[in-house]
Amino acid sequence: MSKVPLTVRGAEALRNELTELKSVVRPKVILAIAEARAHGDLKENAEYHAAREEQSFTEGRIKDIEGKLSHAQIIDVTTLNAGGKIVFGTTVDVSDENTGEEYTYQIVGEDEADIKAGRISITSPIARALIGKAEGDIASFQAPNGLRELEVLEVRYV
């Protein structure tokens, strides 16, 4: 498995989720399975089947997070010297050349991406177009509604 790039905040969020799953969710599911078993016939016991399904989901998510953390390449953007270039973890202010609208994005790993919070995945077309650019550069990429051009207004390493 290849390295999974994560910001410091993203790695911490995954660790917190893992702790929550192991210490809170897993014991609740085990208890729910035990209670459902006590009700008798397991073949027609909807509570039992729902609890087993939840257990399967929880265990799968735990394995997924543990795998990502074991292969994580945690990048602290505040310690990088990228010379004003946009790199993984960078926060960037851009202006859409067509509409004049301004946006702020942080380029993060796939698990951290949340467009509503301004965090875009490193694999997204916008991020791929922005990587390597500096203030004043124009990043062009193909969007579903046609070619878009973004002017880089500011690059921050926060």
CORDA-V32374 format. One record per residue. N is the residue number from 1. RES is the residue in one small letter. PHI is phi in radians with two decimals (* if undefined). BURIAL is I if it has 24 or more other C-alpha atoms within 12 Angstrom, else O. Layout:
# CORDA-V32374
n:N res:RES phi:PHI burial:BURIAL
n:N res:RES phi:PHI burial:BURIAL
This chain:
# CORDA-V32374
n:1 res:m phi:* burial:O
n:2 res:s phi:-1.41 burial:O
n:3 res:k phi:-1.14 burial:O
n:4 res:v phi:-1.86 burial:I
n:5 res:p phi:-1.27 burial:I
n:6 res:l phi:-2.42 burial:I
n:7 res:t phi:-1.40 burial:I
n:8 res:v phi:-1.03 burial:I
n:9 res:r phi:-1.12 burial:I
n:10 res:g phi:-1.14 burial:I
n:11 res:a phi:-1.13 burial:I
n:12 res:e phi:-1.12 burial:O
n:13 res:a phi:-1.11 burial:O
n:14 res:l phi:-1.14 burial:I
n:15 res:r phi:-1.09 burial:I
n:16 res:n phi:-1.11 burial:O
n:17 res:e phi:-1.09 burial:I
n:18 res:l phi:-1.09 burial:I
n:19 res:t phi:-1.07 burial:O
n:20 res:e phi:-1.08 burial:O
n:21 res:l phi:-1.11 burial:I
n:22 res:k phi:-1.33 burial:I
n:23 res:s phi:-1.68 burial:O
n:24 res:v phi:-2.06 burial:O
n:25 res:v phi:-1.20 burial:I
n:26 res:r phi:-1.01 burial:I
n:27 res:p phi:-1.06 burial:O
n:28 res:k phi:-1.10 burial:O
n:29 res:v phi:-1.15 burial:I
n:30 res:i phi:-1.08 burial:I
n:31 res:l phi:-1.12 burial:O
n:32 res:a phi:-1.11 burial:I
n:33 res:i phi:-1.14 burial:I
n:34 res:a phi:-1.09 burial:O
n:35 res:e phi:-1.13 burial:O
n:36 res:a phi:-1.15 burial:O
n:37 res:r phi:-1.11 burial:O
n:38 res:a phi:-1.16 burial:O
n:39 res:h phi:-1.39 burial:O
n:40 res:g phi:1.93 burial:O
n:41 res:d phi:-0.83 burial:O
n:42 res:l phi:-1.38 burial:O
n:43 res:k phi:-1.12 burial:O
n:44 res:e phi:-1.96 burial:O
n:45 res:n phi:-1.76 burial:O
n:46 res:a phi:-1.13 burial:O
n:47 res:e phi:-1.08 burial:I
n:48 res:y phi:-1.11 burial:I
n:49 res:h phi:-1.14 burial:O
n:50 res:a phi:-1.15 burial:O
n:51 res:a phi:-1.16 burial:I
n:52 res:r phi:-1.14 burial:I
n:53 res:e phi:-1.13 burial:O
n:54 res:e phi:-1.12 burial:I
n:55 res:q phi:-1.10 burial:I
n:56 res:s phi:-1.08 burial:O
n:57 res:f phi:-1.08 burial:O
n:58 res:t phi:-1.09 burial:I
n:59 res:e phi:-1.12 burial:O
n:60 res:g phi:-1.11 burial:O
n:61 res:r phi:-1.16 burial:O
n:62 res:i phi:-1.06 burial:I
n:63 res:k phi:-1.10 burial:O
n:64 res:d phi:-1.06 burial:O
n:65 res:i phi:-1.15 burial:I
n:66 res:e phi:-1.06 burial:O
n:67 res:g phi:-1.12 burial:O
n:68 res:k phi:-1.14 burial:I
n:69 res:l phi:-1.19 burial:I
n:70 res:s phi:-1.25 burial:O
n:71 res:h phi:-1.87 burial:O
n:72 res:a phi:-1.29 burial:I
n:73 res:q phi:-1.98 burial:O
n:74 res:i phi:-1.44 burial:I
n:75 res:i phi:-1.97 burial:I
n:76 res:d phi:-1.70 burial:I
n:77 res:v phi:-1.12 burial:I
n:78 res:t phi:-1.22 burial:O
n:79 res:t phi:-1.73 burial:O
n:80 res:l phi:-1.40 burial:O
n:81 res:n phi:-2.04 burial:O
n:82 res:a phi:-1.68 burial:O
n:83 res:g phi:1.09 burial:O
n:84 res:g phi:1.44 burial:I
n:85 res:k phi:-1.52 burial:I
n:86 res:i phi:-1.42 burial:I
n:87 res:v phi:-2.34 burial:I
n:88 res:f phi:-0.97 burial:I
n:89 res:g phi:1.61 burial:I
n:90 res:t phi:-1.20 burial:I
n:91 res:t phi:-1.76 burial:I
n:92 res:v phi:-2.34 burial:I
n:93 res:d phi:-1.74 burial:I
n:94 res:v phi:-2.29 burial:I
n:95 res:s phi:-2.19 burial:I
n:96 res:d phi:-1.26 burial:O
n:97 res:e phi:-1.12 burial:O
n:98 res:n phi:-1.44 burial:O
n:99 res:t phi:-1.83 burial:O
n:100 res:g phi:1.44 burial:O
n:101 res:e phi:-1.21 burial:O
n:102 res:e phi:-1.92 burial:O
n:103 res:y phi:-2.33 burial:I
n:104 res:t phi:-2.12 burial:I
n:105 res:y phi:-2.21 burial:I
n:106 res:q phi:-2.05 burial:I
n:107 res:i phi:-1.57 burial:I
n:108 res:v phi:-2.31 burial:I
n:109 res:g phi:-1.27 burial:I
n:110 res:e phi:-1.03 burial:I
n:111 res:d phi:-1.26 burial:I
n:112 res:e phi:-1.65 burial:I
n:113 res:a phi:-1.05 burial:I
n:114 res:d phi:-2.74 burial:O
n:115 res:i phi:-1.07 burial:O
n:116 res:k phi:-1.15 burial:O
n:117 res:a phi:-1.64 burial:O
n:118 res:g phi:1.42 burial:I
n:119 res:r phi:-1.82 burial:I
n:120 res:i phi:-1.95 burial:I
n:121 res:s phi:-1.18 burial:I
n:122 res:i phi:-1.03 burial:I
n:123 res:t phi:-1.58 burial:O
n:124 res:s phi:-1.28 burial:I
n:125 res:p phi:-1.02 burial:O
n:126 res:i phi:-1.11 burial:I
n:127 res:a phi:-1.11 burial:I
n:128 res:r phi:-1.08 burial:O
n:129 res:a phi:-1.26 burial:I
n:130 res:l phi:-1.41 burial:I
n:131 res:i phi:-0.97 burial:I
n:132 res:g phi:1.57 burial:O
n:133 res:k phi:-1.41 burial:I
n:134 res:a phi:-2.28 burial:I
n:135 res:e phi:-0.97 burial:I
n:136 res:g phi:1.62 burial:O
n:137 res:d phi:-1.32 burial:I
n:138 res:i phi:-1.93 burial:O
n:139 res:a phi:-1.85 burial:I
n:140 res:s phi:-1.94 burial:I
n:141 res:f phi:-2.68 burial:O
n:142 res:q phi:-1.55 burial:O
n:143 res:a phi:-1.85 burial:O
n:144 res:p phi:-0.97 burial:O
n:145 res:n phi:-1.71 burial:O
n:146 res:g phi:2.01 burial:O
n:147 res:l phi:-1.22 burial:O
n:148 res:r phi:-2.08 burial:I
n:149 res:e phi:-2.22 burial:I
n:150 res:l phi:-2.08 burial:I
n:151 res:e phi:-1.61 burial:I
n:152 res:v phi:-1.39 burial:I
n:153 res:l phi:-1.59 burial:I
n:154 res:e phi:-2.66 burial:I
n:155 res:v phi:-2.07 burial:I
n:156 res:r phi:-2.21 burial:I
n:157 res:y phi:-1.93 burial:I
n:158 res:v phi:-2.09 burial:O
